[in-house]
Amino acid sequence: MNLTLRIKMIGTTLVLLIFTVTLFAILQLRMSTADLEAETVRLRALQIEQAKQLGTRTVSSIAASSHFLIADNDFAALSKQIEPVVEGARQGDLHIRTAVITNTDGQVLAYAPADEEHPKPSLDVSTLGTLKDAEAVVGDVDKDGVPADVTVTAPIVDRDGKVWGYTRFVYDLVGLRQALADIETRATERRSAVIERTTALGALFVLLGIVMAVLQSLAISKPILDLARSAKQIAEGDLSARATVKGRDEIATLSTSFNEMADRINLLLSETAQKTAMEKELEVARVIQETLLPPTGLVDVGYLRFAGYFRSASMCGGDFWTHFDLNEGRTFLGVGDVTGHGVPSAMITAACKSGLNTLRSVTGGNLRISKMLEELNKTIHEAARRKFFMTFFGMIVDPDTQTVEFANAGHNFPLLVRMEEGKLKTRGLIARGNRLGDVKDGRFTARTEALLPGDLVCLYTDGITEYRNTAGEEFSERRLRRLLQGAWSVEPDVAIQLVMTDLKQFAGDAVQEDDITIVIAKIRG
């Protein structure tokens, strides 16, 4: 069932008023009940304490002189001691239900009242052997918390401390029950008065509330309906629809915000169209960049077996790796990292790839590593105009001489893992030089390293070693060295999988902030 805003406002106001009036009535009733309960508790405690004190004084007084009468077997005199006390109690609120005097064997010597309605009582003295003074015991309470009675017992002792018997008075709290009944009657009358008064007051409030709710709903619902009509027009495609702004209240503010939102929607639609076109262009750039990278998988060129992996931090990356054959059976491997990532960085990697292909083509593969980096440096310098730079490491593996010639343009030192004297040792292939594009006429010194069967060479970018986990810790070169030693005996593609799996476990939910590239090569025997 669909209800209009006007009906909802009237209904909500009515429910709120009824709830408020009801809550007020409940609080009034609770306050009244709490006062009466406090009075009941106070009266109950007072009556019980009065019965204890009066009973203690009475039985102690009678017990003080009863041992003489017990010694003389004057039981009639014993009865005359307690009968007046019982009769006198009937004139007050604390009635004595039973008064009894026994000897130490529990034989009743005197009791009151002595009639058919109150038969001769008995007294179990087996538990009174340790009784030294008068003791008052409150009986079981009923459902209203009123004790059935208060029993006061005192030993009859002479001056020498000899026990002759016991005196027991049982007080019936008749007055307390009557007083509590009167309190309950007053409580009922007070609750009825509170309910009648609250009902009348509540009816008045509800009537006034309904009138105010109707007037207020009329003032609010009309501009909201106008705003709803404008929103429906926009939803149907009419972006020229605007709400009418009247006054300076919250609804007027809402209408103004609605109109601003409509203007913003127009702008966002235009921006979205532009963004969609840009995303398509970025996708094309990503596809082009993927074509510049070697295909994944293991590459076997006889003396050398290697594999590479690349993962961009955004749609387009600034990392780059490549390989190709040179003359005399030599193989080139290179890894580069352009500052930053995204489309500009990807364009620089494309320029680098183009420059390498051109060098290889015009020289017929007759290249030295230092000359290659010098020419690449000029290409990057012209393309980036010192707005972007590239770190680069290149190496040429010669199977005839079983050596690797390498040069470095500000890149991370590759790692060489080698078995020496029965132990795996890892060290860097150290060579230094400026970044590509930094100095136009830069020079790069080549170094040569002998290669042994089983050697593992790892080229990588700092996106791996500087990857931080959620705690801010870096993956580090030390961790990479340890992983490479553990993967020394497996194929290069498997070794890369081991490194990337460990990196994923280390990073957890941390966001990748830089491109990742790793190339692992293995020298075959």
C-alpha positions in Angstrom: 0.0 0.0 0.0 1.5 3.4 -1.1 0.8 6.2 1.4 1.3 9.9 0.5 3.8 12.0 2.4 1.0 14.0 4.0 -0.7 10.8 5.4 2.7 9.6 6.6 3.5 12.9 8.4 0.0 12.9 10.1 0.4 9.2 11.1 3.9 9.7 12.4 2.8 12.7 14.5 -0.2 10.8 15.9 2.0 7.7 16.8 4.6 9.9 18.4 2.0 11.8 20.5 0.3 8.5 21.6 3.7 7.1 22.5 4.7 10.2 24.4 1.4 10.3 26.4 1.6 6.6 27.1 5.2 6.9 28.2 4.2 9.8 30.5 1.4 7.7 32.0 3.8 4.8 32.6 6.3 7.1 34.3 3.6 8.6 36.5 2.4 5.1 37.5 5.9 3.9 38.1 6.7 6.9 40.3 3.5 6.4 42.3 4.1 2.7 42.6 7.7 3.3 43.6 6.6 5.6 46.5 4.1 3.1 47.7 6.6 0.3 47.5 9.1 2.3 49.5 6.5 3.0 52.1 5.6 -0.7 52.2 9.2 -1.7 52.7 9.7 0.9 55.4 6.5 -0.2 57.3 7.4 -3.9 57.0 10.9 -3.4 58.3 9.6 -1.2 61.2 6.9 -3.7 62.3 9.3 -6.6 62.2 12.0 -4.7 64.1 9.3 -3.6 66.6 8.2 -7.2 67.1 11.8 -8.3 67.6 12.5 -5.6 70.2 9.2 -5.9 72.1 9.4 -9.7 72.1 13.0 -9.7 73.3 12.1 -7.3 76.2 9.0 -9.3 77.1 10.5 -12.8 77.1 13.6 -11.6 78.9 11.5 -10.0 81.6 9.4 -13.1 82.1 12.4 -15.4 82.0 14.2 -13.4 84.7 11.7 -14.4 87.4 10.4 -17.7 86.1 13.1 -19.9 87.6 11.7 -19.3 91.1 8.3 -20.5 90.1 9.6 -23.5 88.2 11.7 -24.5 91.3 8.5 -24.2 93.5 6.4 -26.1 90.8 4.0 -23.1 90.9 2.7 -23.4 87.4 -0.4 -21.4 88.0 1.8 -18.4 88.9 3.7 -19.0 85.6 0.4 -18.8 83.7 -0.6 -15.6 85.5 2.7 -14.1 84.3 2.1 -14.6 80.6 -1.8 -14.3 80.4 -1.9 -10.5 81.0 0.8 -10.0 78.4 -1.1 -11.9 75.8 -4.4 -10.1 76.6 -2.6 -6.7 76.5 -1.1 -7.5 73.1 -4.6 -8.0 71.6 -5.3 -4.3 72.1 -2.4 -3.3 69.8 -1.0 -4.2 66.3 1.3 -6.9 67.5 -0.9 -9.8 68.6 0.7 -12.7 70.5 -0.4 -15.9 68.8 1.2 -18.2 71.4 3.1 -17.8 74.7 4.7 -20.8 76.3 7.0 -21.7 79.1 8.7 -25.2 79.2 11.3 -26.9 81.4 14.6 -28.1 79.9 13.0 -31.3 78.7 10.4 -29.5 76.6 7.5 -30.2 79.0 5.0 -27.3 78.8 4.6 -25.7 82.2 2.4 -22.8 81.2 0.9 -21.4 78.0 -1.6 -18.8 76.8 -4.1 -18.4 75.4 -5.5 -21.6 76.9 -8.7 -22.4 75.0 -10.0 -24.8 72.3 -9.2 -22.4 69.5 -5.5 -22.4 70.6 -4.6 -26.0 71.6 -1.7 -26.7 74.0 1.5 -26.0 72.1 4.7 -28.0 72.0 8.3 -26.8 72.0 11.3 -28.6 70.6 14.1 -27.9 73.0 16.7 -30.1 71.2 18.0 -27.1 69.3 18.1 -24.7 72.2 21.0 -26.1 74.2 23.3 -23.4 73.1 20.9 -20.5 73.6 22.3 -18.0 76.0 20.2 -14.9 75.5 16.9 -14.0 73.9 16.7 -14.7 70.2 14.2 -13.5 67.6 13.5 -15.5 64.4 11.4 -14.1 61.5 9.1 -16.7 59.9 8.6 -17.5 56.3 7.3 -14.7 54.1 4.2 -14.9 51.9 3.8 -13.7 48.2 3.5 -10.1 49.5 6.8 -10.3 51.4 5.0 -10.3 54.8 6.4 -12.8 57.4 4.0 -15.3 58.9 5.2 -14.4 62.4 8.1 -13.4 64.6 9.2 -16.0 67.2 11.2 -14.8 70.3 12.8 -17.4 72.6 14.8 -16.8 75.8 16.4 -19.3 78.3 15.3 -19.2 81.9 18.5 -19.0 83.9 19.2 -18.4 87.6 22.0 -16.4 89.1 24.3 -19.4 89.0 23.8 -19.9 85.3 21.6 -22.9 85.6 19.0 -23.3 82.8 15.5 -24.1 84.2 13.6 -23.9 80.9 12.6 -21.7 78.1 10.1 -18.9 77.3 8.8 -18.5 73.8 6.4 -15.8 72.4 5.1 -16.0 68.8 3.9 -12.6 67.5 1.3 -12.6 64.7 1.8 -9.5 62.5 -1.9 -8.7 62.1 -1.4 -5.0 62.1 1.2 -5.1 59.5 -1.0 -7.0 57.1 -3.9 -4.5 57.7 -1.5 -1.6 57.1 -0.2 -3.1 53.9 -3.8 -3.7 52.7 -4.6 -0.1 53.3 -1.5 0.9 51.3 -2.6 -1.3 48.4 -6.0 0.3 48.4 -4.5 3.8 48.3 -2.2 2.6 45.5 -5.2 1.4 43.4 -7.0 4.7 43.9 -3.9 6.7 42.9 -3.3 4.6 39.8 -6.9 5.1 38.7 -6.6 8.9 39.2 -3.3 9.0 37.2 -4.9 7.0 34.3 -7.9 9.3 34.2 -5.8 12.5 34.3 -3.4 11.2 31.7 -6.1 10.0 29.3 -7.8 13.4 29.3 -4.5 15.3 28.8 -3.4 12.8 26.1 -6.7 13.2 24.2 -6.2 17.0 24.1 -2.6 16.7 23.0 -3.5 14.2 20.2 -6.2 16.5 18.9 -3.8 19.5 18.8 -1.1 17.4 17.2 -3.4 16.2 14.4 -4.3 19.8 13.6 -0.7 20.9 13.6 0.4 17.9 11.5 -2.2 18.6 8.8 -1.2 22.2 8.5 2.5 21.4 8.5 2.2 18.6 5.9 0.4 20.9 3.6 3.2 23.4 3.8 5.9 20.8 3.2 4.4 18.3 0.7 3.6 20.9 -2.1 7.2 22.0 -2.7 8.4 18.4 -2.4 5.9 17.3 -5.0 7.2 20.0 -7.3 10.7 18.8 -6.7 9.7 15.2 -7.4 8.1 16.2 -10.7 11.4 17.9 -11.8 13.4 14.8 -10.8 11.1 12.6 -12.8 11.6 14.8 -15.9 15.3 14.5 -15.5 15.1 10.7 -15.1 13.1 10.6 -18.3 15.9 12.5 -20.2 14.8 16.1 -19.9 18.0 17.6 -18.5 16.6 21.1 -18.8 14.0 20.6 -16.0 14.6 22.6 -12.9 12.9 22.9 -9.5 11.1 26.1 -8.3 12.9 27.8 -5.4 10.7 29.6 -2.9 11.8 30.9 0.5 15.0 30.2 2.4 14.1 27.1 4.4 15.6 23.6 4.0 13.3 22.7 1.1 14.4 25.8 -0.8 18.0 24.7 -0.1 17.2 21.2 -1.3 15.7 22.7 -4.5 18.8 24.8 -5.1 21.0 21.8 -4.6 18.8 19.8 -7.0 19.2 22.4 -9.7 23.0 22.5 -9.1 23.0 18.7 -9.4 21.2 18.8 -12.7 23.8 21.2 -14.0 26.5 18.9 -12.7 24.9 15.9 -14.4 25.2 17.7 -17.8 28.9 18.4 -17.1 29.5 14.8 -15.9 27.9 13.4 -19.0 30.3 15.4 -21.1 33.3 14.4 -19.0 32.2 10.7 -19.1 32.2 10.8 -22.8 35.7 12.2 -22.9 36.9 9.7 -20.3 35.4 6.8 -22.3 37.3 8.0 -25.4 40.5 8.4 -23.3 40.1 4.9 -21.9 39.8 3.5 -25.3 43.0 5.2 -26.3 44.7 3.9 -23.2 43.6 0.4 -24.0 45.1 0.8 -27.5 48.4 2.0 -25.8 48.4 -1.0 -23.5 47.9 -3.4 -26.4 50.7 -1.7 -28.3 53.0 -1.9 -25.3 52.3 -5.6 -24.9 53.4 -6.1 -28.4 56.8 -4.5 -27.5 57.4 -7.0 -24.8 58.6 -10.6 -25.5 56.0 -13.3 -25.1 55.9 -15.1 -21.7 57.4 -18.5 -21.4 60.8 -20.2 -21.4 63.3 -19.1 -24.2 66.1 -21.6 -25.1 69.0 -20.4 -27.2 71.3 -23.3 -26.6 74.0 -22.0 -24.2 71.4 -19.7 -22.5 67.9 -20.4 -21.2 65.8 -17.5 -19.8 62.3 -16.2 -19.0 60.9 -12.8 -18.2 57.8 -11.4 -16.5 56.2 -7.9 -16.5 53.3 -6.5 -14.5 52.3 -2.8 -14.8 51.1 -0.7 -11.8 48.6 1.0 -14.1 47.1 0.4 -17.5 50.4 1.4 -19.1 53.8 0.8 -17.5 57.2 2.4 -17.6 59.2 -0.9 -17.2 60.6 -2.7 -20.2 62.6 -5.8 -21.0 63.7 -7.3 -24.3 66.0 -9.8 -26.0 67.3 -10.6 -29.5 70.0 -12.4 -31.3 73.3 -10.8 -32.4 76.0 -11.9 -34.8 78.3 -14.8 -33.9 75.6 -16.6 -31.9 75.5 -13.9 -29.2 72.3 -13.1 -27.3 71.3 -9.7 -25.9 69.2 -9.2 -22.7 68.1 -5.8 -21.4 65.9 -4.4 -18.7 64.8 -0.7 -18.4 62.7 1.4 -16.0 61.3 4.8 -17.0 60.7 7.2 -14.1 57.0 7.0 -13.2 54.4 4.9 -15.0 51.4 5.5 -17.3 51.2 6.6 -21.0 54.2 9.0 -21.0 56.5 6.3 -19.6 55.1 3.7 -22.0 55.9 6.1 -24.9 59.6 6.3 -23.7 59.8 2.5 -23.5 58.4 2.4 -27.1 61.2 4.8 -28.2 63.8 2.5 -26.5 62.5 -0.5 -28.2 62.5 1.3 -31.5 66.0 2.5 -31.0 67.2 -1.1 -30.2 65.6 -2.5 -33.3 67.1 0.2 -35.4 70.6 -0.4 -34.0 70.3 -4.1 -34.6 69.1 -3.6 -38.1 71.7 -1.0 -39.3 74.6 -2.9 -37.8 73.5 -6.4 -38.7 73.8 -7.4 -35.1 77.5 -6.4 -34.9 77.1 -4.4 -31.6 79.0 -3.9 -28.4 77.1 -3.1 -25.2 78.7 0.2 -24.5 78.0 1.5 -28.0 74.4 0.3 -27.7 73.8 2.3 -24.5 75.4 5.4 -25.9 73.1 5.4 -28.9 70.1 4.6 -26.7 71.0 7.5 -24.5 70.8 9.9 -27.4 67.4 8.5 -28.5 65.9 8.9 -25.0 67.5 12.3 -24.5 65.8 13.5 -27.7 62.5 11.8 -27.0 62.1 12.7 -23.3 63.8 16.2 -23.4 64.9 15.6 -19.7 61.3 15.3 -18.5 61.7 11.6 -18.2 64.7 9.3 -17.6 65.3 5.6 -18.0 67.5 3.3 -16.0 68.8 0.5 -18.1 70.9 -2.6 -17.8 72.0 -4.5 -20.9 74.2 -7.6 -21.3 75.5 -9.7 -24.2 76.1 -13.4 -23.6 78.8 -14.9 -25.9 78.7 -18.7 -25.9 82.1 -19.0 -27.7 84.0 -17.2 -25.0 81.6 -18.2 -22.3 81.5 -14.6 -21.0 78.9 -11.9 -20.5 79.6 -8.3 -21.5 77.4 -5.8 -19.6 76.9 -2.1 -19.0 74.6 -0.2 -16.6 72.8 3.1 -16.9 71.8 3.8 -13.3 69.9 0.5 -12.9 69.7 -2.0 -10.1 72.7 -4.3 -10.2 71.7 -7.7 -11.5 72.3 -10.7 -9.2 74.6 -13.6 -10.1 74.0 -16.9 -8.2 76.9 -19.3 -8.5 78.0 -22.6 -6.9 81.5 -22.0 -5.4 83.2 -24.7 -3.3 80.0 -26.5 -2.7 78.1 -23.4 -1.6 75.7 -21.1 -3.4 76.9 -17.5 -3.3 75.2 -14.4 -4.7 76.8 -11.1 -5.8 75.9 -8.2 -8.0 77.1 -7.6 -11.5 78.4 -4.1 -10.7 78.8 -1.4 -13.4 77.9 2.2 -13.2 76.7 5.0 -15.5 74.2 7.9 -15.8 70.6 7.2 -16.6 69.5 7.2 -20.2 68.4 10.7 -21.3 70.3 12.5 -18.4 73.4 13.6 -20.3 73.3 13.7 -24.1 76.9 12.6 -24.8 77.0 10.1 -21.9 79.6 7.3 -21.9 79.1 3.8 -20.5 81.9 1.5 -19.4 81.5 -2.1 -20.3 82.6 -4.9 -18.0 83.1 -8.6 -18.8 82.3 -11.6 -16.5 83.2 -15.2 -17.1 80.1 -17.5 -17.0 80.1 -21.0 -15.6 77.6 -23.8 -16.2 74.8 -23.5 -13.7 75.2 -19.8 -13.1 71.9 -18.0 -12.6 71.6 -14.3 -13.5 68.6 -12.2 -12.4 67.7 -8.8 -14.0 65.0 -6.9 -12.2 63.5 -3.4 -11.6 63.1 -1.7 -8.2 59.3 -2.4 -8.3 60.2 -5.8 -6.7 62.7 -4.9 -4.0 60.9 -1.7 -3.0 57.4 -3.3 -2.9 56.0 -2.5 0.6 53.5 -4.6 2.5 50.7 -3.2 4.6 53.1 -2.7 7.5 55.4 -0.4 5.4 58.2 -3.0 5.1 60.1 -3.3 1.8 60.5 -6.7 0.1 64.3 -5.9 -0.1 67.2 -7.2 -2.1 68.2 -9.5 0.7 64.9 -11.4 0.5 65.3 -11.6 -3.3 68.8 -13.0 -2.9 67.6 -15.7 -0.6 64.8 -16.7 -3.0 67.1 -16.9 -5.9 69.4 -19.3 -4.0 66.4 -21.4 -3.3 65.4 -21.4 -6.9 68.9 -22.0 -8.3 68.2 -25.6 -9.3 64.9 -25.0 -11.2 64.2 -23.7 -14.6 64.0 -19.9 -15.0 60.3 -19.7 -15.6 59.7 -21.8 -12.4 62.1 -19.5 -10.5 60.1 -16.5 -11.6 56.9 -18.1 -10.3 58.5 -18.8 -6.9 59.6 -15.1 -6.6 56.2 -13.7 -7.6 54.4 -16.1 -5.3 56.6 -15.0 -2.3 56.1 -11.4 -3.3 52.3 -11.8 -3.3 52.3 -13.5 0.1 54.6 -10.7 1.4 52.5 -7.8 0.1 49.1 -9.1 1.1 46.5 -6.4 0.4 49.1 -3.7 -0.2 48.6 -1.7 -3.4 51.2 -2.0 -6.1 52.8 1.4 -6.6 55.4 0.7 -9.2 55.8 -1.5 -12.3 57.4 -5.0 -11.8 59.8 -6.6 -14.2 62.1 -9.6 -13.6 64.2 -11.7 -16.1 66.0 -14.8 -14.9 68.6 -16.5 -17.1 70.4 -19.8 -16.6 73.7 -20.9 -18.1 73.6 -24.4 -19.4 76.5 -26.8 -19.2 
